């Protein structure tokens, strides 16, 4: 069991971050639709806002063990992350719209799940990639990342 958890540690961290970010997205959806904003626009806004939280949590938690081996600066990673989010936002919004008969929660959840597959791959391979050949410990506490980013002026 422990070996299985070790093998899927990053995917589990990715899922935990996704749950937190989805919660923010859904909260924004509910608040804005209650204020009269169309549901599709409110969902897209929630997705875009939660993406910024997702970037921070992904840097510190999901891919934090690669901090010493990132191949790009925080700014470049942030720009790459947001470019990938535009693609997954289109997927998310399309699925949300197609699944509207399921209700806002079901449609939003399905949109996030479908987009998450592409998001994980893009983040792992492109946005948060590490240098080849650099061996890192299996996990690094996020508390070590913040001082390193500050020292780099990022």
C-alpha positions in Angstrom: 0.0 0.0 0.0 2.8 2.4 0.9 4.6 1.7 -2.4 1.4 2.4 -4.3 0.9 5.8 -2.5 4.6 6.6 -3.2 4.1 5.9 -6.9 1.0 8.1 -7.2 2.1 10.8 -4.8 2.2 13.6 -7.4 -1.2 12.6 -8.9 -2.7 12.6 -5.4 -1.3 16.0 -4.7 -2.6 17.2 -8.0 -6.0 15.9 -7.1 -6.0 17.6 -3.7 -5.0 20.9 -5.3 -7.8 20.3 -7.9 -10.4 19.8 -5.1 -9.4 23.1 -3.5 -9.4 25.0 -6.7 -12.7 23.4 -7.9 -14.2 24.5 -4.6 -13.2 28.1 -5.3 -14.4 27.8 -8.9 -17.8 26.5 -7.8 -18.1 29.2 -5.1 -17.5 31.9 -7.8 -20.0 30.2 -10.0 -22.7 30.3 -7.3 -22.0 33.9 -6.3 -22.0 35.3 -9.8 -25.1 33.3 -11.0 -26.9 34.6 -7.8 -25.9 38.1 -9.0 -27.5 37.5 -12.4 -24.4 36.5 -14.5 -25.1 33.8 -17.0 -23.9 30.4 -15.7 -21.4 29.7 -18.5 -19.7 33.0 -18.0 -19.7 32.7 -14.3 -18.2 29.2 -14.5 -15.4 30.4 -16.9 -14.6 33.3 -14.5 -14.4 30.9 -11.6 -12.2 28.6 -13.6 -9.9 31.5 -14.5 -9.6 32.8 -10.9 -9.1 29.3 -9.5 -6.3 28.8 -12.0 -4.2 31.5 -10.3 -4.6 29.7 -7.0 -3.8 26.4 -8.8 -0.5 27.8 -10.1 0.6 28.8 -6.6 -0.4 25.5 -5.1 1.1 23.6 -8.0 4.4 25.4 -7.6 4.5 24.9 -3.8 2.9 21.6 -3.4 2.2 19.4 -6.5 5.6 20.0 -8.2 7.4 21.6 -5.2 9.9 18.7 -5.2 11.3 19.9 -8.5 12.0 23.4 -7.2 15.8 23.0 -7.5 15.5 21.7 -11.0 12.8 23.8 -12.8 14.0 24.6 -16.2 12.4 28.1 -16.3 11.8 31.1 -14.1 8.6 31.6 -12.0 7.5 34.2 -14.5 8.0 31.9 -17.5 6.2 29.1 -15.6 3.3 31.4 -14.8 3.0 32.5 -18.4 3.2 28.9 -19.6 0.7 27.8 -17.0 -1.8 30.4 -18.0 -1.4 29.6 -21.7 -2.2 26.0 -20.9 -5.1 27.1 -18.8 -6.6 28.9 -21.9 -6.7 25.5 -23.7 -8.1 23.7 -20.7 -10.6 26.6 -20.1 -12.0 26.0 -23.6 -12.3 22.3 -22.9 -13.8 23.0 -19.5 -16.3 25.5 -20.8 -17.4 23.3 -23.7 -18.0 20.3 -21.5 -19.8 22.6 -19.0 -22.1 23.8 -21.7 -22.8 20.4 -23.1 -23.6 19.0 -19.7 -25.8 21.8 -18.5 -28.9 19.5 -18.3 -27.0 17.8 -15.3 -27.2 21.1 -13.3 -24.5 23.5 -12.5 -22.6 21.3 -10.1 -22.6 18.2 -12.3 -21.7 20.2 -15.4 -18.9 22.1 -13.7 -17.5 19.0 -12.1 -17.4 17.1 -15.4 -15.8 20.1 -17.1 -13.1 20.2 -14.5 -12.5 16.4 -14.7 -12.1 16.3 -18.5 -9.9 19.4 -18.5 -7.8 18.0 -15.6 -6.4 15.2 -17.7 -4.9 17.6 -20.2 -3.9 20.0 -17.5 -1.9 17.4 -15.6 0.0 16.3 -18.7 0.8 19.9 -19.8 2.0 20.8 -16.3 4.1 17.8 -15.8 5.7 17.8 -19.2 5.9 21.5 -20.1 5.2 24.0 -17.3 6.8 22.4 -14.2 9.4 20.2 -16.0 12.7 19.6 -14.3 16.1 19.4 -15.7 17.0 15.9 -16.9 19.4 14.0 -14.8 18.8 16.0 -11.6 17.9 13.7 -8.8 15.5 15.2 -6.2 14.1 13.8 -3.0 10.6 12.3 -3.4 9.1 15.3 -1.6 10.3 18.7 -0.6 8.4 20.8 1.9 6.8 23.9 0.5 8.4 25.9 3.3 11.7 25.4 1.5 10.4 26.8 -1.7 9.2 30.2 -0.6 12.6 31.4 0.7 14.2 30.0 -2.5 11.8 32.0 -4.7 12.4 35.1 -2.6 16.2 34.7 -2.9 15.9 34.4 -6.7 13.8 37.6 -6.8 10.7 35.8 -8.2 
